[in-house]
Amino acid sequence: MESFAELIKSEKPVLVDFFATWCGPCKAMEPIVKDVAKSVEGKVRVVKVDIDRQRQIASQYNVSAVPTFMIFRNGNIVWRHPGMIDKNSLLNALNQRV
């Protein structure tokens, strides 16, 4: 299994959804993230990171609120959004970076 560090080094953008199982807004975002993943399939990789299970990764990227969305490209954060976001805004952020 590839590590998080290897995963985000991709030339293809990687959308990371930092979430927690106890987080209501995270649960509300789940169908939106799934729809977005289908819309960008093949162009963008979508990954979910549970901040309670992956505390080190969450800490490394200063995730202090969930949900937090980040787009990585070549190992760098190219976009970050704390909190909920609508599908069109998320798609626009991804499409600008494909």
Sequence and secondary structure as in RCSB ss.txt:
>XXXX:A:sequence
MESFAELIKSEKPVLVDFFATWCGPCKAMEPIVKDVAKSVEGKVRVVKVDIDRQRQIASQYNVSAVPTFMIFRNG
NIVWRHPGMIDKNSLLNALNQRV
>XXXX:A:secstr
   HHHHTT SS EEEEEE TT HHHHHHHHHHHHHHHHTTTT EEEEEETTT HHHHHHTT  SSSEEEEEETT
EEEEEEES   HHHHHHHHHTT 
